[in-house]
Amino acid sequence: MSELTKPTKILLVEDHEDISQLVTLNLESMNYEVTAHLDGTAGLQAALTQPFDLIILDIMLPGIDGLNICQKLRANDIFTPIVMLTAKKSEADRVVGLEVGADDYLTKPFSVRELQARVKAHLRRVSVFNQEGSGVADVNNDTLKFDELTIEKQKRKVIIRGETLKTTAKEFDLLLYMASFPGQVFSREQLLNAVWGYQHAGYEHTVNSHINRLRSKLEIDPANPSYVLTVWGVGYKFHE
């Protein structure tokens, strides 16, 4: 690796040593630099004090669990992509992770290939975020303006009612993608494929959770949104 090439750094917090070693081995085989911790307290400290390109968090951890780690990172304005690992099969349990700020989740047992595909998809987007360009939609204008909302693509900046909005990478991409096609209705599956880079039955709540978080930040009254609208029985659209 060239001295000028910055290594891709991944933080893994998983308390089962065999799973931790398996994941580490497979990610390192993809030339990623992996820092692994077996308890939540050490993992949180690492995430707060060191820069990472991606964080993989188990939910059930000694010390402090993955959901609390995720909440604390987002509260500290650390918006590194987070993939949650969970042994719980209830969809409601998985949605909790997305509600507190995670970008994705995998339910144990998971295949190594699926984990690698998810990691690559998120890191691709991190790479795009660090380059000049829009990130998701290919439209000509660098700035999109709608009433009191302004989206500056190259700066990855959202301004609403004169104030800069704090968004995660996925929230920004989702907003930008929909705003680039005002009035067009997208199903949750279409948004998954366009913004997350994969399509998988059962992951629709990923979109729902991000839509709800966007509305809570963007709208004066999230229950009666003006920008990100629900098309009942179909999906979502950005207002025309």
Sequence and secondary structure as in RCSB ss.txt:
>XXXX:A:sequence
MSELTKPTKILLVEDHEDISQLVTLNLESMNYEVTAHLDGTAGLQAALTQPFDLIILDIMLPGIDGLNICQKLRA
NDIFTPIVMLTAKKSEADRVVGLEVGADDYLTKPFSVRELQARVKAHLRRVSVFNQEGSGVADVNNDTLKFDELT
IEKQKRKVIIRGETLKTTAKEFDLLLYMASFPGQVFSREQLLNAVWGYQHAGYEHTVNSHINRLRSKLEIDPANP
SYVLTVWGVGYKFHE
>XXXX:A:secstr
  TTS   EEEEE S HHHHHHHHHHHHTTT EEEEESSHHHHHHHHHHS  SEEEEESS SSS HHHHHHHHHH
TT    EEEEE    HHHHHHHHHTT SEEEESS  HHHHHHHHHHHHHHHHHHTSSS SS   S SEEEETTEE
EETTTTEEEETTEEE   HHHHHHHHHHHTSTT  B HHHHIIIIIS   TT HHHHHHHHHHHHHHH SSTTS 
SSEEEETTTEEEE  
